[in-house]
Amino acid sequence: MKNTPISQQENLIEPPIVIDFDKLFTDSKLSENEQGIIKRRLIENRQAFGKVLQQLTNYAKQETATFDLLESLKELEEKETR
């Protein structure tokens, strides 16, 4: 066996999943305008959003309760306006 770094070995065993964002947006039932706004923001800030979305995914894997993302965003907004 080759001396392969652990992160590459993990990817060989469990390849990362690529999310179909087009399907995600279609399933979200957002208007075309809303989809366009979000898509542009995600693409323009791909690195930052990628990190946050990956961390959110990691939290979701560990958590058994249902997330209330709207309430979470509301609390973030309230903290930011203080």
Residue pairs with C-beta under 8 A, 6 or more apart in sequence:
4 12
21 39
21 42
25 35
25 38
25 39
28 35
30 38
41 49
42 49
59 67
60 67
